[in-house]
Amino acid sequence: MNIRKPSTNRVFKIETKLSLERELNLLLNADRIKYSQPRKLNASKILDLFLLSGKYNSVLGYEGYQIFKNQIKELIKNINENNFKSNLINLTDLYEIILDSGIYYNYDFIPIDFKEMKNDERWLTAYRYIAYNFPKISYGDFRKIVIRFEETKGHSFYIEPNDSTFLKSTITKSKLFKEVFDTKAKLLKFSQKDLKNICSTYNIQSARSNSETIDRLLELIPEDEIHKLLPKDKSGDQNYKIIDLELASGDDIIKLDYYIRQITKAIRDDLFTFIEERRKSFLELNITAGQKQ
């Protein structure tokens, strides 16, 4: 190569040697470095793939997917960390998200441990009404409703003066519950032995179940006498709420709670497995692409 220096008009000859092989190796190594670097996963896209995998549905439709996606992103931190398991989600937090979003397993994907949910879909009606009418219901409030339903064998639940604002407002927030003075609910707090003693006092034959026995007592014992038998509430008169039996029952609420508590851990495990597999396959794809360059 000849180069002329303008000031002197002299010509200098420079020898240059280009190595095509060397230049190609430099480009190849640069591409390998670029493709083998673990790219960052997009949490929003990953959650879309997870929810639309075919395993899940929502009683709220697509809106439920969005609720789940928006809330779970707040709990999944540093999705691209090498130790992603350190992002382990608190089960109580996930329970609230699932209850709020209406997420559940599609029929063919229900974990084998609770296949019995296939045989009774009334809990889905209860789920739909809870999700629609009580957004962001807390774990503590919902569990309190469930426990009180359990106390009365699914008949009703009661409200106490020191309960949360949410529980006190359940009667006005939806048509699912109606307020009653529930004598039967109060009697359901008696043990089977206590009920048999009452039957003996009034010469009434007890039935097979506590509920049927109480129905007999209410039918055969005068109302003023029944009121004398009722347990005294420590915090004063309690307001009882009974669920609209045409829509669902207290037993359906109890089953709903059981179901969600069961699937919460399963869905959490599914989510972490899903993300870990995507991270692994994405990294392997990048490395393979680099090796082929």
Residue pairs with C-beta under 8 A, 6 or more apart in sequence:
1 13
1 14
1 15
1 16
2 11
2 12
2 13
2 14
3 11
3 12
3 13
3 14
4 10
4 11
4 12
5 11
5 12
28 293
31 290
31 293
32 290
32 291
32 293
33 290
34 290
35 286
35 287
35 289
35 290
35 293
36 286
36 287
36 290
37 286
38 80
38 279
38 282
38 283
38 286
39 282
39 286
40 79
40 80
41 79
41 80
41 275
41 278
41 279
41 282
43 73
43 76
43 79
44 69
44 73
46 79
46 274
46 275
46 278
47 68
47 69
47 72
47 73
48 69
49 274
49 278
50 270
50 271
50 274
50 275
51 65
51 68
51 69
51 103
52 65
53 274
54 106
54 109
55 105
55 106
55 109
55 270
56 103
56 104
56 105
56 106
56 109
56 267
57 103
57 104
57 105
57 106
58 64
58 65
58 68
58 101
58 102
58 103
58 104
59 102
59 104
59 124
59 127
59 128
59 131
59 132
60 67
60 101
60 102
60 128
60 131
60 132
64 101
64 102
64 103
64 131
65 101
65 103
67 97
67 100
67 101
67 102
68 97
68 98
68 101
68 103
71 97
71 100
71 101
72 89
72 94
72 97
72 271
75 87
75 89
75 90
75 93
75 94
75 97
76 87
76 89
76 275
77 87
78 84
78 86
78 87
79 87
79 275
80 279
81 87
84 272
84 275
84 276
84 279
85 272
88 272
89 268
89 271
91 264
91 265
91 268
92 139
94 264
94 267
94 268
95 139
95 260
95 261
95 264
96 136
96 137
96 138
96 139
97 103
98 260
98 263
98 264
98 267
99 130
99 131
99 137
99 139
99 142
99 260
100 131
100 135
100 136
100 137
101 131
102 127
102 128
102 131
103 267
104 124
104 127
104 259
104 263
105 111
105 263
105 266
107 118
110 117
110 118
111 262
111 263
111 266
113 262
114 259
114 262
114 263
117 123
117 255
117 259
120 255
122 248
122 249
122 252
122 255
123 248
123 252
123 255
123 256
123 259
125 247
125 248
125 252
126 243
126 247
126 248
126 249
126 252
126 253
126 255
126 256
127 256
129 174
129 176
129 247
129 248
130 137
130 142
130 176
130 253
130 256
132 174
133 173
133 174
133 176
134 166
134 170
134 173
134 174
137 166
138 164
138 166
140 164
141 164
141 166
141 167
142 257
143 257
144 163
144 167
145 157
145 167
145 170
145 253
146 253
146 254
146 257
148 156
148 157
148 158
149 155
149 156
149 157
149 250
149 251
149 253
149 254
150 254
151 157
151 188
151 189
152 182
152 184
152 185
152 188
152 189
152 250
153 188
153 210
153 211
153 250
153 251
154 249
154 250
154 251
154 253
154 254
155 182
155 184
155 185
155 188
155 211
155 242
155 250
156 180
156 182
156 184
156 185
156 240
156 241
156 242
156 243
156 250
157 240
157 241
157 250
158 182
158 185
158 238
158 239
158 240
158 241
159 167
159 168
159 170
159 238
159 239
159 240
159 241
160 233
160 235
160 238
161 235
161 236
162 235
170 177
170 241
171 177
171 178
171 179
171 241
175 244
176 243
176 244
176 247
176 248
177 241
177 242
177 243
177 244
178 241
178 242
178 244
179 239
179 240
179 241
180 240
180 241
180 242
181 240
182 240
182 242
183 218
183 226
183 227
183 230
184 211
184 214
184 215
184 218
185 240
185 242
186 230
186 231
186 240
187 195
187 214
187 217
187 218
187 226
187 229
187 230
188 210
188 211
188 214
189 231
190 198
190 210
190 231
192 210
195 206
195 210
195 213
195 214
195 217
196 206
196 213
198 204
198 217
198 229
199 205
199 206
199 213
199 216
199 217
202 217
202 220
202 221
204 216
204 217
204 220
204 221
205 216
206 213
206 216
207 213
207 215
207 216
217 226
218 226
221 229
242 250
243 249
243 250
243 252
243 253
